[in-house]
Every structure is written in structure tokens, then in C-alpha cells.
Amino acid sequence: MTSSAVRSEAAFQALLSRSSTDDLLTPAPQGEQLERILSAGVRAPDHGKLRPWRYIVVQGDARAALAQQVVAALERQAPETPEKKKEKMMHRFSTMPMVIGLGMALRPDDKIPLQEQVMASAAGAMNVLNGLHLEGFGGVWVSGAYCEDRTLLTRLGVDGLAGFLFVGTPQEPDRVKRRPDVAHYMVDWNGLGDVSFPVDKRES
């Protein structure tokens, strides 16, 4: 096997071993390492070069302040939310080693469809998750009704929120969750007739 093939195999194994986790401990990435990880985010596909990504890094005492803002936003957007769920959210946002807001600078009147701008933001978030994994960290992407709250968006200085990433060092760094068989989610189309995908056989 050539050296390039070895590198390719290693890269694919790294991608295939990524899984989301919120069982996170300190440390979280800092300094140049964090900048390198977020730089992966701004390498995502970006039709029109609109650069919609806005990453809001929250750590230390600012986590509790963010938690209060998020729970208040949830109360405005979904007032029926049970107290237990709000308490859980307050705890999670306050205690994760790092929280990264996935802000979006959107241009509704641009010739590039708004949906594509949102997809570019989402692609950036996935690149960040992969970058975290490649650097030995972990994370999970969370979102909810609070992402639609205008007061929260104004406080964070963004037009939209694709959610938040909880970031840190996985408690079980070698854990790999079982993934579905890709054969359930792909077809070879012959150009004739309608596509019919296999039955989605969900795996635990």
C-alpha cells in the first residue's frame, strides 16, 4: 500500500469513528487549536461566497449567562415546556466545558436562496464536529425552539441560529456508536422509472 493510500485509509477510519457525545470533560480546545478547528468550518461549501458562518465561543462564567438566556428564550417560544426540561437545559449549558453558538449571517434578499445559506452554515457545523474529532475532542449538536427567539438572536448578534455545539474531551474516547448500514440509504439509478429506496431498517 502506498503512503498516500495509507493516509487515505487513516483519514476515512477517523471519519467513520466519529460519533456525537455529551459525556464531556475538560479540557476543550483553546488558542491556535481552536482556531484550526473553526477554520475547518469556514471551508464548507458556500454558494455565492456569502460566508454565513458566525461562531460564538462561550466558556467559563459566560456559560451560566448563556444558559439563562437560552432558557428564557425557550420560555418565550414554548411556554408549555416542563420545568424539569428547563432545569436540565440550564444545567447542560452551564456545565459543558465549552459551548459554541452556530450563528448565521443570512441575506434573505440575495440571489442565493436562503435555504442554501442555511445549508452552508450546517455544512460548516459538521466540519467543526469533524475537526473536533480529528483533534481528539468530542461534541454534540443541539437545537430547539429557542433558536427562533429574536431576543436571543439579537443578544448573540446574529440573524439566525443553527443550534449550539457542546464541546469537550469525551469521557469514553474510544467509544464508537453502531451506525446504520449505508446500503439502506443508497441506490444506483439506471435513468429509468422512479427511484425506490430500501426499507429503512433502524438499528439500535
C-alpha positions in Angstrom: 0.0 0.0 0.0 1.4 3.4 -1.0 1.9 6.2 1.6 -1.0 8.2 0.1 -3.3 5.1 0.3 -2.2 4.7 4.0 -3.1 8.3 4.7 -6.4 8.0 2.9 -7.3 4.9 4.9 -6.4 6.6 8.1 -8.5 9.6 7.2 -11.5 7.5 6.4 -11.2 5.5 9.6 -11.1 8.7 11.5 -14.3 9.9 9.8 -16.1 6.6 10.3 -15.2 6.6 14.0 -16.8 9.9 14.8 -19.9 9.9 17.0 -21.7 12.6 18.9 -21.4 12.6 22.7 -22.4 14.9 25.5 -20.4 13.0 28.1 -17.7 15.6 28.1 -14.9 16.7 30.4 -12.3 19.4 30.3 -10.2 20.4 28.5 -11.8 21.9 25.5 -9.7 23.2 22.6 -8.0 26.6 23.1 -5.9 29.1 21.2 -4.5 28.0 17.8 -6.0 24.6 18.1 -9.5 26.0 18.4 -8.8 28.4 15.5 -7.7 25.5 13.4 -10.9 23.5 14.2 -13.1 26.5 13.4 -11.1 27.1 10.2 -12.5 23.8 9.1 -15.9 25.3 9.4 -15.3 28.1 7.1 -14.0 25.7 4.4 -17.6 24.3 4.0 -19.3 24.7 0.6 -20.6 28.3 0.2 -22.5 29.1 -2.9 -22.0 32.8 -3.7 -19.2 33.1 -1.2 -21.6 34.7 1.3 -19.7 33.3 4.3 -22.7 32.9 6.6 -20.8 31.3 9.5 -20.6 33.0 12.8 -19.1 31.0 15.7 -19.8 32.3 19.2 -17.4 30.6 21.7 -18.7 30.5 25.3 -16.8 29.2 28.3 -16.1 30.0 31.9 -18.7 32.0 33.8 -20.3 33.1 30.5 -21.8 29.6 30.2 -24.2 30.3 33.1 -25.2 33.6 31.5 -25.9 31.9 28.2 -27.9 29.2 29.9 -30.2 31.8 31.4 -30.6 33.5 28.0 -31.4 30.1 26.3 -33.9 29.1 29.0 -35.6 32.5 28.8 -35.8 32.1 25.0 -37.4 28.7 25.4 -39.9 30.0 27.8 -40.9 32.7 25.3 -41.1 30.3 22.4 -42.5 27.2 24.1 -44.1 28.3 27.4 -45.6 24.9 27.9 -42.1 23.4 28.4 -41.9 21.3 31.6 -39.8 22.8 34.4 -37.7 19.6 34.5 -36.6 20.1 30.9 -35.8 23.7 31.6 -33.7 22.7 34.6 -31.8 20.1 32.5 -31.1 22.7 29.8 -29.8 25.2 32.4 -27.5 22.5 33.8 -26.2 21.4 30.4 -25.5 24.8 29.0 -23.9 25.9 32.3 -21.6 22.9 32.8 -20.3 21.8 29.4 -16.6 22.6 29.1 -17.4 24.8 26.1 -20.4 25.9 24.1 -20.1 27.1 20.5 -23.1 29.0 19.1 -23.7 28.2 15.4 -24.7 31.7 14.4 -25.8 32.5 10.8 -25.4 35.9 9.0 -28.2 35.5 6.5 -29.1 37.6 3.4 -32.8 36.9 2.6 -32.7 39.3 -0.4 -29.6 37.9 -2.0 -29.8 35.9 -5.3 -28.5 32.9 -3.4 -31.6 31.1 -1.9 -31.9 31.4 1.8 -32.1 27.6 2.1 -28.6 27.3 0.5 -27.2 29.8 3.0 -28.6 27.8 5.9 -27.2 24.6 4.4 -23.8 26.3 4.1 -24.0 27.1 7.8 -25.0 23.5 8.6 -22.1 22.2 6.5 -19.7 24.4 8.5 -21.0 22.9 11.7 -20.4 19.4 10.5 -16.8 20.4 9.5 -16.3 21.7 13.0 -17.5 18.5 14.5 -15.1 16.5 12.3 -12.3 18.9 13.2 -13.0 18.4 16.9 -12.9 14.6 16.5 -9.6 14.7 14.5 -8.0 16.8 17.3 -9.1 14.3 19.9 -12.1 16.2 21.3 -15.8 15.5 21.1 -19.1 17.3 20.8 -22.8 17.2 20.2 -25.1 19.5 18.2 -28.2 20.7 19.9 -31.1 22.9 18.9 -34.7 23.7 19.7 -37.4 26.3 19.7 -35.1 28.8 21.5 -33.1 29.1 18.2 -36.1 31.1 16.7 -36.2 33.6 19.5 -35.4 37.2 18.3 -34.3 38.4 21.6 -31.7 35.7 21.9 -30.6 36.2 18.3 -30.1 39.9 19.0 -28.1 39.2 22.1 -25.8 36.9 20.2 -25.5 39.4 17.3 -26.8 37.0 14.5 -29.7 36.7 12.1 -30.2 33.0 12.8 -29.1 30.1 14.9 -28.4 26.6 13.6 -28.1 25.5 17.2 -25.2 25.0 19.6 -22.3 22.7 19.9 -21.3 21.3 23.3 -17.6 20.7 23.2 -15.0 19.0 25.4 -13.0 15.8 25.9 -15.1 12.6 25.6 -15.2 10.5 28.8 -15.0 7.4 26.6 -12.7 8.5 23.7 -12.7 5.1 22.0 -16.4 4.6 22.0 -17.9 4.1 18.6 -21.7 4.0 18.2 -23.2 1.4 16.0 -24.1 3.0 12.7 -26.7 2.1 10.1 -25.7 0.1 7.0 -25.3 2.6 4.2 -26.9 0.1 1.8 -30.3 1.1 3.3 -29.7 4.7 2.2 -28.4 4.5 -1.3 -29.5 3.3 -4.8 -27.9 3.0 -8.2 -30.3 4.8 -10.6 -30.4 3.5 -14.1 -32.1 6.6 -15.6 -35.5 4.7 -16.0 -38.5 4.9 -13.8 -38.9 6.2 -10.2 -36.3 5.6 -7.5 -37.3 3.3 -4.7 -35.1 3.1 -1.6 -34.8 0.0 0.5 -36.8 -0.1 3.7 -35.2 1.9 6.5 -34.1 -0.8 8.9 -33.4 1.2 12.0 -30.7 -0.2 14.2 -30.3 0.4 17.9 
